[in-house]
Amino acid sequence: MKNSKISWKKENISVMINGITVFATVFWWSKEYYIEICEPFSVKLAGAKMMYAVPCKFVFRDADKSSEVALFDECVQKIKKYFQKNCKIAIN
């Protein structure tokens, strides 16, 4: 999945879900990202890929331009959705 010529970035995040802290790492470059949950257990969540022809890129926070797509909020929602669907943790 990883191309050795692409400069992947990573950012650690934590999400509190009903008193349980979920630690995850987001790996991304300008056209693709995915999420690896580290705690309370290990799982890899699919992110998204953007076509090369699309004049946009992923950024982690604060999309300053209309051609940037911020990932942080999307990643938090994906983690919460995963736990809601696959774990016995109720999401408020």
Phi and psi restraints in degrees (range 20) as a CNS / XPLOR table:
assign (resid 1 and name C) (resid 2 and name N)
       (resid 2 and name CA) (resid 2 and name C) 1.0 -86.6 20.0 2
assign (resid 2 and name N) (resid 2 and name CA)
       (resid 2 and name C) (resid 3 and name N) 1.0 127.8 20.0 2
assign (resid 2 and name C) (resid 3 and name N)
       (resid 3 and name CA) (resid 3 and name C) 1.0 -88.4 20.0 2
assign (resid 3 and name N) (resid 3 and name CA)
       (resid 3 and name C) (resid 4 and name N) 1.0 127.6 20.0 2
assign (resid 3 and name C) (resid 4 and name N)
       (resid 4 and name CA) (resid 4 and name C) 1.0 -66.9 20.0 2
assign (resid 4 and name N) (resid 4 and name CA)
       (resid 4 and name C) (resid 5 and name N) 1.0 -17.7 20.0 2
assign (resid 4 and name C) (resid 5 and name N)
       (resid 5 and name CA) (resid 5 and name C) 1.0 -87.4 20.0 2
assign (resid 5 and name N) (resid 5 and name CA)
       (resid 5 and name C) (resid 6 and name N) 1.0 -10.4 20.0 2
assign (resid 5 and name C) (resid 6 and name N)
       (resid 6 and name CA) (resid 6 and name C) 1.0 -91.0 20.0 2
assign (resid 6 and name N) (resid 6 and name CA)
       (resid 6 and name C) (resid 7 and name N) 1.0 133.7 20.0 2
assign (resid 6 and name C) (resid 7 and name N)
       (resid 7 and name CA) (resid 7 and name C) 1.0 -85.6 20.0 2
assign (resid 7 and name N) (resid 7 and name CA)
       (resid 7 and name C) (resid 8 and name N) 1.0 93.3 20.0 2
assign (resid 7 and name C) (resid 8 and name N)
       (resid 8 and name CA) (resid 8 and name C) 1.0 -76.7 20.0 2
assign (resid 8 and name N) (resid 8 and name CA)
       (resid 8 and name C) (resid 9 and name N) 1.0 141.3 20.0 2
assign (resid 8 and name C) (resid 9 and name N)
       (resid 9 and name CA) (resid 9 and name C) 1.0 -110.0 20.0 2
assign (resid 9 and name N) (resid 9 and name CA)
       (resid 9 and name C) (resid 10 and name N) 1.0 159.0 20.0 2
assign (resid 9 and name C) (resid 10 and name N)
       (resid 10 and name CA) (resid 10 and name C) 1.0 -140.3 20.0 2
assign (resid 10 and name N) (resid 10 and name CA)
       (resid 10 and name C) (resid 11 and name N) 1.0 149.3 20.0 2
assign (resid 10 and name C) (resid 11 and name N)
       (resid 11 and name CA) (resid 11 and name C) 1.0 -142.1 20.0 2
assign (resid 11 and name N) (resid 11 and name CA)
       (resid 11 and name C) (resid 12 and name N) 1.0 130.0 20.0 2
assign (resid 11 and name C) (resid 12 and name N)
       (resid 12 and name CA) (resid 12 and name C) 1.0 -87.5 20.0 2
assign (resid 12 and name N) (resid 12 and name CA)
       (resid 12 and name C) (resid 13 and name N) 1.0 138.0 20.0 2
assign (resid 12 and name C) (resid 13 and name N)
       (resid 13 and name CA) (resid 13 and name C) 1.0 -134.5 20.0 2
assign (resid 13 and name N) (resid 13 and name CA)
       (resid 13 and name C) (resid 14 and name N) 1.0 159.1 20.0 2
assign (resid 13 and name C) (resid 14 and name N)
       (resid 14 and name CA) (resid 14 and name C) 1.0 -133.4 20.0 2
assign (resid 14 and name N) (resid 14 and name CA)
       (resid 14 and name C) (resid 15 and name N) 1.0 142.6 20.0 2
assign (resid 14 and name C) (resid 15 and name N)
       (resid 15 and name CA) (resid 15 and name C) 1.0 -130.6 20.0 2
assign (resid 15 and name N) (resid 15 and name CA)
       (resid 15 and name C) (resid 16 and name N) 1.0 129.2 20.0 2
assign (resid 15 and name C) (resid 16 and name N)
       (resid 16 and name CA) (resid 16 and name C) 1.0 -92.1 20.0 2
assign (resid 16 and name N) (resid 16 and name CA)
       (resid 16 and name C) (resid 17 and name N) 1.0 121.5 20.0 2
assign (resid 16 and name C) (resid 17 and name N)
       (resid 17 and name CA) (resid 17 and name C) 1.0 -125.0 20.0 2
assign (resid 17 and name N) (resid 17 and name CA)
       (resid 17 and name C) (resid 18 and name N) 1.0 104.7 20.0 2
assign (resid 17 and name C) (resid 18 and name N)
       (resid 18 and name CA) (resid 18 and name C) 1.0 47.5 20.0 2
assign (resid 18 and name N) (resid 18 and name CA)
       (resid 18 and name C) (resid 19 and name N) 1.0 51.8 20.0 2
assign (resid 18 and name C) (resid 19 and name N)
       (resid 19 and name CA) (resid 19 and name C) 1.0 83.3 20.0 2
assign (resid 19 and name N) (resid 19 and name CA)
       (resid 19 and name C) (resid 20 and name N) 1.0 -2.9 20.0 2
assign (resid 19 and name C) (resid 20 and name N)
       (resid 20 and name CA) (resid 20 and name C) 1.0 -108.2 20.0 2
assign (resid 20 and name N) (resid 20 and name CA)
       (resid 20 and name C) (resid 21 and name N) 1.0 125.8 20.0 2
assign (resid 20 and name C) (resid 21 and name N)
       (resid 21 and name CA) (resid 21 and name C) 1.0 -89.6 20.0 2
assign (resid 21 and name N) (resid 21 and name CA)
       (resid 21 and name C) (resid 22 and name N) 1.0 125.2 20.0 2
assign (resid 21 and name C) (resid 22 and name N)
       (resid 22 and name CA) (resid 22 and name C) 1.0 -104.4 20.0 2
assign (resid 22 and name N) (resid 22 and name CA)
       (resid 22 and name C) (resid 23 and name N) 1.0 122.9 20.0 2
assign (resid 22 and name C) (resid 23 and name N)
       (resid 23 and name CA) (resid 23 and name C) 1.0 -103.3 20.0 2
assign (resid 23 and name N) (resid 23 and name CA)
       (resid 23 and name C) (resid 24 and name N) 1.0 133.6 20.0 2
assign (resid 23 and name C) (resid 24 and name N)
       (resid 24 and name CA) (resid 24 and name C) 1.0 -144.2 20.0 2
assign (resid 24 and name N) (resid 24 and name CA)
       (resid 24 and name C) (resid 25 and name N) 1.0 161.5 20.0 2
assign (resid 24 and name C) (resid 25 and name N)
       (resid 25 and name CA) (resid 25 and name C) 1.0 -123.2 20.0 2
assign (resid 25 and name N) (resid 25 and name CA)
       (resid 25 and name C) (resid 26 and name N) 1.0 131.5 20.0 2
assign (resid 25 and name C) (resid 26 and name N)
       (resid 26 and name CA) (resid 26 and name C) 1.0 -102.5 20.0 2
assign (resid 26 and name N) (resid 26 and name CA)
       (resid 26 and name C) (resid 27 and name N) 1.0 126.0 20.0 2
assign (resid 26 and name C) (resid 27 and name N)
       (resid 27 and name CA) (resid 27 and name C) 1.0 -108.2 20.0 2
assign (resid 27 and name N) (resid 27 and name CA)
       (resid 27 and name C) (resid 28 and name N) 1.0 131.1 20.0 2
assign (resid 27 and name C) (resid 28 and name N)
       (resid 28 and name CA) (resid 28 and name C) 1.0 -154.6 20.0 2
assign (resid 28 and name N) (resid 28 and name CA)
       (resid 28 and name C) (resid 29 and name N) 1.0 160.1 20.0 2
assign (resid 28 and name C) (resid 29 and name N)
       (resid 29 and name CA) (resid 29 and name C) 1.0 -138.8 20.0 2
assign (resid 29 and name N) (resid 29 and name CA)
       (resid 29 and name C) (resid 30 and name N) 1.0 -173.9 20.0 2
assign (resid 29 and name C) (resid 30 and name N)
       (resid 30 and name CA) (resid 30 and name C) 1.0 -63.2 20.0 2
assign (resid 30 and name N) (resid 30 and name CA)
       (resid 30 and name C) (resid 31 and name N) 1.0 -19.4 20.0 2
assign (resid 30 and name C) (resid 31 and name N)
       (resid 31 and name CA) (resid 31 and name C) 1.0 -123.3 20.0 2
assign (resid 31 and name N) (resid 31 and name CA)
       (resid 31 and name C) (resid 32 and name N) 1.0 4.6 20.0 2
assign (resid 31 and name C) (resid 32 and name N)
       (resid 32 and name CA) (resid 32 and name C) 1.0 -160.1 20.0 2
assign (resid 32 and name N) (resid 32 and name CA)
       (resid 32 and name C) (resid 33 and name N) 1.0 152.1 20.0 2
assign (resid 32 and name C) (resid 33 and name N)
       (resid 33 and name CA) (resid 33 and name C) 1.0 -153.6 20.0 2
assign (resid 33 and name N) (resid 33 and name CA)
       (resid 33 and name C) (resid 34 and name N) 1.0 159.1 20.0 2
assign (resid 33 and name C) (resid 34 and name N)
       (resid 34 and name CA) (resid 34 and name C) 1.0 -151.3 20.0 2
assign (resid 34 and name N) (resid 34 and name CA)
       (resid 34 and name C) (resid 35 and name N) 1.0 166.1 20.0 2
assign (resid 34 and name C) (resid 35 and name N)
       (resid 35 and name CA) (resid 35 and name C) 1.0 -122.6 20.0 2
assign (resid 35 and name N) (resid 35 and name CA)
       (resid 35 and name C) (resid 36 and name N) 1.0 134.2 20.0 2
assign (resid 35 and name C) (resid 36 and name N)
       (resid 36 and name CA) (resid 36 and name C) 1.0 -116.7 20.0 2
assign (resid 36 and name N) (resid 36 and name CA)
       (resid 36 and name C) (resid 37 and name N) 1.0 115.6 20.0 2
assign (resid 36 and name C) (resid 37 and name N)
       (resid 37 and name CA) (resid 37 and name C) 1.0 -80.6 20.0 2
assign (resid 37 and name N) (resid 37 and name CA)
       (resid 37 and name C) (resid 38 and name N) 1.0 131.7 20.0 2
assign (resid 37 and name C) (resid 38 and name N)
       (resid 38 and name CA) (resid 38 and name C) 1.0 -101.9 20.0 2
assign (resid 38 and name N) (resid 38 and name CA)
       (resid 38 and name C) (resid 39 and name N) 1.0 -41.6 20.0 2
assign (resid 38 and name C) (resid 39 and name N)
       (resid 39 and name CA) (resid 39 and name C) 1.0 -138.8 20.0 2
assign (resid 39 and name N) (resid 39 and name CA)
       (resid 39 and name C) (resid 40 and name N) 1.0 143.5 20.0 2
assign (resid 39 and name C) (resid 40 and name N)
       (resid 40 and name CA) (resid 40 and name C) 1.0 -81.2 20.0 2
assign (resid 40 and name N) (resid 40 and name CA)
       (resid 40 and name C) (resid 41 and name N) 1.0 -6.8 20.0 2
assign (resid 40 and name C) (resid 41 and name N)
       (resid 41 and name CA) (resid 41 and name C) 1.0 -151.5 20.0 2
assign (resid 41 and name N) (resid 41 and name CA)
       (resid 41 and name C) (resid 42 and name N) 1.0 169.3 20.0 2
assign (resid 41 and name C) (resid 42 and name N)
       (resid 42 and name CA) (resid 42 and name C) 1.0 -99.5 20.0 2
assign (resid 42 and name N) (resid 42 and name CA)
       (resid 42 and name C) (resid 43 and name N) 1.0 129.4 20.0 2
assign (resid 42 and name C) (resid 43 and name N)
       (resid 43 and name CA) (resid 43 and name C) 1.0 -158.0 20.0 2
assign (resid 43 and name N) (resid 43 and name CA)
       (resid 43 and name C) (resid 44 and name N) 1.0 148.1 20.0 2
assign (resid 43 and name C) (resid 44 and name N)
       (resid 44 and name CA) (resid 44 and name C) 1.0 -108.4 20.0 2
assign (resid 44 and name N) (resid 44 and name CA)
       (resid 44 and name C) (resid 45 and name N) 1.0 126.9 20.0 2
assign (resid 44 and name C) (resid 45 and name N)
       (resid 45 and name CA) (resid 45 and name C) 1.0 -106.9 20.0 2
assign (resid 45 and name N) (resid 45 and name CA)
       (resid 45 and name C) (resid 46 and name N) 1.0 136.3 20.0 2
assign (resid 45 and name C) (resid 46 and name N)
       (resid 46 and name CA) (resid 46 and name C) 1.0 -68.0 20.0 2
assign (resid 46 and name N) (resid 46 and name CA)
       (resid 46 and name C) (resid 47 and name N) 1.0 141.6 20.0 2
assign (resid 46 and name C) (resid 47 and name N)
       (resid 47 and name CA) (resid 47 and name C) 1.0 -102.9 20.0 2
assign (resid 47 and name N) (resid 47 and name CA)
       (resid 47 and name C) (resid 48 and name N) 1.0 -115.1 20.0 2
assign (resid 47 and name C) (resid 48 and name N)
       (resid 48 and name CA) (resid 48 and name C) 1.0 -157.0 20.0 2
assign (resid 48 and name N) (resid 48 and name CA)
       (resid 48 and name C) (resid 49 and name N) 1.0 158.8 20.0 2
assign (resid 48 and name C) (resid 49 and name N)
       (resid 49 and name CA) (resid 49 and name C) 1.0 -121.2 20.0 2
assign (resid 49 and name N) (resid 49 and name CA)
       (resid 49 and name C) (resid 50 and name N) 1.0 145.9 20.0 2
assign (resid 49 and name C) (resid 50 and name N)
       (resid 50 and name CA) (resid 50 and name C) 1.0 -114.5 20.0 2
assign (resid 50 and name N) (resid 50 and name CA)
       (resid 50 and name C) (resid 51 and name N) 1.0 136.2 20.0 2
assign (resid 50 and name C) (resid 51 and name N)
       (resid 51 and name CA) (resid 51 and name C) 1.0 -62.1 20.0 2
assign (resid 51 and name N) (resid 51 and name CA)
       (resid 51 and name C) (resid 52 and name N) 1.0 144.0 20.0 2
assign (resid 51 and name C) (resid 52 and name N)
       (resid 52 and name CA) (resid 52 and name C) 1.0 -60.9 20.0 2
assign (resid 52 and name N) (resid 52 and name CA)
       (resid 52 and name C) (resid 53 and name N) 1.0 -33.2 20.0 2
assign (resid 52 and name C) (resid 53 and name N)
       (resid 53 and name CA) (resid 53 and name C) 1.0 -72.6 20.0 2
assign (resid 53 and name N) (resid 53 and name CA)
       (resid 53 and name C) (resid 54 and name N) 1.0 -16.3 20.0 2
assign (resid 53 and name C) (resid 54 and name N)
       (resid 54 and name CA) (resid 54 and name C) 1.0 -75.3 20.0 2
assign (resid 54 and name N) (resid 54 and name CA)
       (resid 54 and name C) (resid 55 and name N) 1.0 125.4 20.0 2
assign (resid 54 and name C) (resid 55 and name N)
       (resid 55 and name CA) (resid 55 and name C) 1.0 -80.9 20.0 2
assign (resid 55 and name N) (resid 55 and name CA)
       (resid 55 and name C) (resid 56 and name N) 1.0 53.2 20.0 2
assign (resid 55 and name C) (resid 56 and name N)
       (resid 56 and name CA) (resid 56 and name C) 1.0 -135.2 20.0 2
assign (resid 56 and name N) (resid 56 and name CA)
       (resid 56 and name C) (resid 57 and name N) 1.0 167.1 20.0 2
assign (resid 56 and name C) (resid 57 and name N)
       (resid 57 and name CA) (resid 57 and name C) 1.0 -148.5 20.0 2
assign (resid 57 and name N) (resid 57 and name CA)
       (resid 57 and name C) (resid 58 and name N) 1.0 155.9 20.0 2
assign (resid 57 and name C) (resid 58 and name N)
       (resid 58 and name CA) (resid 58 and name C) 1.0 -82.2 20.0 2
assign (resid 58 and name N) (resid 58 and name CA)
       (resid 58 and name C) (resid 59 and name N) 1.0 140.2 20.0 2
assign (resid 58 and name C) (resid 59 and name N)
       (resid 59 and name CA) (resid 59 and name C) 1.0 -130.6 20.0 2
assign (resid 59 and name N) (resid 59 and name CA)
       (resid 59 and name C) (resid 60 and name N) 1.0 158.4 20.0 2
assign (resid 59 and name C) (resid 60 and name N)
       (resid 60 and name CA) (resid 60 and name C) 1.0 -76.7 20.0 2
assign (resid 60 and name N) (resid 60 and name CA)
       (resid 60 and name C) (resid 61 and name N) 1.0 -49.4 20.0 2
assign (resid 60 and name C) (resid 61 and name N)
       (resid 61 and name CA) (resid 61 and name C) 1.0 -133.2 20.0 2
assign (resid 61 and name N) (resid 61 and name CA)
       (resid 61 and name C) (resid 62 and name N) 1.0 161.8 20.0 2
assign (resid 61 and name C) (resid 62 and name N)
       (resid 62 and name CA) (resid 62 and name C) 1.0 48.6 20.0 2
assign (resid 62 and name N) (resid 62 and name CA)
       (resid 62 and name C) (resid 63 and name N) 1.0 79.9 20.0 2
assign (resid 62 and name C) (resid 63 and name N)
       (resid 63 and name CA) (resid 63 and name C) 1.0 -71.5 20.0 2
assign (resid 63 and name N) (resid 63 and name CA)
       (resid 63 and name C) (resid 64 and name N) 1.0 107.0 20.0 2
assign (resid 63 and name C) (resid 64 and name N)
       (resid 64 and name CA) (resid 64 and name C) 1.0 -81.9 20.0 2
assign (resid 64 and name N) (resid 64 and name CA)
       (resid 64 and name C) (resid 65 and name N) 1.0 -25.3 20.0 2
assign (resid 64 and name C) (resid 65 and name N)
       (resid 65 and name CA) (resid 65 and name C) 1.0 -118.4 20.0 2
assign (resid 65 and name N) (resid 65 and name CA)
       (resid 65 and name C) (resid 66 and name N) 1.0 160.0 20.0 2
assign (resid 65 and name C) (resid 66 and name N)
       (resid 66 and name CA) (resid 66 and name C) 1.0 -68.4 20.0 2
assign (resid 66 and name N) (resid 66 and name CA)
       (resid 66 and name C) (resid 67 and name N) 1.0 -14.5 20.0 2
assign (resid 66 and name C) (resid 67 and name N)
       (resid 67 and name CA) (resid 67 and name C) 1.0 -92.2 20.0 2
assign (resid 67 and name N) (resid 67 and name CA)
       (resid 67 and name C) (resid 68 and name N) 1.0 10.1 20.0 2
assign (resid 67 and name C) (resid 68 and name N)
       (resid 68 and name CA) (resid 68 and name C) 1.0 -116.3 20.0 2
assign (resid 68 and name N) (resid 68 and name CA)
       (resid 68 and name C) (resid 69 and name N) 1.0 142.6 20.0 2
assign (resid 68 and name C) (resid 69 and name N)
       (resid 69 and name CA) (resid 69 and name C) 1.0 -119.5 20.0 2
assign (resid 69 and name N) (resid 69 and name CA)
       (resid 69 and name C) (resid 70 and name N) 1.0 114.5 20.0 2
assign (resid 69 and name C) (resid 70 and name N)
       (resid 70 and name CA) (resid 70 and name C) 1.0 -75.8 20.0 2
assign (resid 70 and name N) (resid 70 and name CA)
       (resid 70 and name C) (resid 71 and name N) 1.0 137.4 20.0 2
assign (resid 70 and name C) (resid 71 and name N)
       (resid 71 and name CA) (resid 71 and name C) 1.0 -96.6 20.0 2
assign (resid 71 and name N) (resid 71 and name CA)
       (resid 71 and name C) (resid 72 and name N) 1.0 -27.8 20.0 2
assign (resid 71 and name C) (resid 72 and name N)
       (resid 72 and name CA) (resid 72 and name C) 1.0 -53.1 20.0 2
assign (resid 72 and name N) (resid 72 and name CA)
       (resid 72 and name C) (resid 73 and name N) 1.0 -55.1 20.0 2
assign (resid 72 and name C) (resid 73 and name N)
       (resid 73 and name CA) (resid 73 and name C) 1.0 -63.3 20.0 2
assign (resid 73 and name N) (resid 73 and name CA)
       (resid 73 and name C) (resid 74 and name N) 1.0 -38.5 20.0 2
assign (resid 73 and name C) (resid 74 and name N)
       (resid 74 and name CA) (resid 74 and name C) 1.0 -63.5 20.0 2
assign (resid 74 and name N) (resid 74 and name CA)
       (resid 74 and name C) (resid 75 and name N) 1.0 -40.8 20.0 2
assign (resid 74 and name C) (resid 75 and name N)
       (resid 75 and name CA) (resid 75 and name C) 1.0 -66.0 20.0 2
assign (resid 75 and name N) (resid 75 and name CA)
       (resid 75 and name C) (resid 76 and name N) 1.0 -42.6 20.0 2
assign (resid 75 and name C) (resid 76 and name N)
       (resid 76 and name CA) (resid 76 and name C) 1.0 -59.8 20.0 2
assign (resid 76 and name N) (resid 76 and name CA)
       (resid 76 and name C) (resid 77 and name N) 1.0 -44.3 20.0 2
assign (resid 76 and name C) (resid 77 and name N)
       (resid 77 and name CA) (resid 77 and name C) 1.0 -64.2 20.0 2
assign (resid 77 and name N) (resid 77 and name CA)
       (resid 77 and name C) (resid 78 and name N) 1.0 -39.7 20.0 2
assign (resid 77 and name C) (resid 78 and name N)
       (resid 78 and name CA) (resid 78 and name C) 1.0 -64.2 20.0 2
assign (resid 78 and name N) (resid 78 and name CA)
       (resid 78 and name C) (resid 79 and name N) 1.0 -40.1 20.0 2
assign (resid 78 and name C) (resid 79 and name N)
       (resid 79 and name CA) (resid 79 and name C) 1.0 -65.4 20.0 2
assign (resid 79 and name N) (resid 79 and name CA)
       (resid 79 and name C) (resid 80 and name N) 1.0 -46.7 20.0 2
assign (resid 79 and name C) (resid 80 and name N)
       (resid 80 and name CA) (resid 80 and name C) 1.0 -61.8 20.0 2
assign (resid 80 and name N) (resid 80 and name CA)
       (resid 80 and name C) (resid 81 and name N) 1.0 -42.4 20.0 2
assign (resid 80 and name C) (resid 81 and name N)
       (resid 81 and name CA) (resid 81 and name C) 1.0 -63.6 20.0 2
assign (resid 81 and name N) (resid 81 and name CA)
       (resid 81 and name C) (resid 82 and name N) 1.0 -40.2 20.0 2
assign (resid 81 and name C) (resid 82 and name N)
       (resid 82 and name CA) (resid 82 and name C) 1.0 -61.6 20.0 2
assign (resid 82 and name N) (resid 82 and name CA)
       (resid 82 and name C) (resid 83 and name N) 1.0 -46.8 20.0 2
assign (resid 82 and name C) (resid 83 and name N)
       (resid 83 and name CA) (resid 83 and name C) 1.0 -66.3 20.0 2
assign (resid 83 and name N) (resid 83 and name CA)
       (resid 83 and name C) (resid 84 and name N) 1.0 -37.2 20.0 2
assign (resid 83 and name C) (resid 84 and name N)
       (resid 84 and name CA) (resid 84 and name C) 1.0 -64.4 20.0 2
assign (resid 84 and name N) (resid 84 and name CA)
       (resid 84 and name C) (resid 85 and name N) 1.0 -39.4 20.0 2
assign (resid 84 and name C) (resid 85 and name N)
       (resid 85 and name CA) (resid 85 and name C) 1.0 -80.8 20.0 2
assign (resid 85 and name N) (resid 85 and name CA)
       (resid 85 and name C) (resid 86 and name N) 1.0 -35.9 20.0 2
assign (resid 85 and name C) (resid 86 and name N)
       (resid 86 and name CA) (resid 86 and name C) 1.0 -112.8 20.0 2
assign (resid 86 and name N) (resid 86 and name CA)
       (resid 86 and name C) (resid 87 and name N) 1.0 -6.6 20.0 2
assign (resid 86 and name C) (resid 87 and name N)
       (resid 87 and name CA) (resid 87 and name C) 1.0 -128.4 20.0 2
assign (resid 87 and name N) (resid 87 and name CA)
       (resid 87 and name C) (resid 88 and name N) 1.0 163.0 20.0 2
assign (resid 87 and name C) (resid 88 and name N)
       (resid 88 and name CA) (resid 88 and name C) 1.0 -91.4 20.0 2
assign (resid 88 and name N) (resid 88 and name CA)
       (resid 88 and name C) (resid 89 and name N) 1.0 44.9 20.0 2
assign (resid 88 and name C) (resid 89 and name N)
       (resid 89 and name CA) (resid 89 and name C) 1.0 -112.8 20.0 2
assign (resid 89 and name N) (resid 89 and name CA)
       (resid 89 and name C) (resid 90 and name N) 1.0 118.7 20.0 2
assign (resid 89 and name C) (resid 90 and name N)
       (resid 90 and name CA) (resid 90 and name C) 1.0 -78.9 20.0 2
assign (resid 90 and name N) (resid 90 and name CA)
       (resid 90 and name C) (resid 91 and name N) 1.0 131.6 20.0 2
assign (resid 90 and name C) (resid 91 and name N)
       (resid 91 and name CA) (resid 91 and name C) 1.0 -95.9 20.0 2
assign (resid 91 and name N) (resid 91 and name CA)
       (resid 91 and name C) (resid 92 and name N) 1.0 131.4 20.0 2
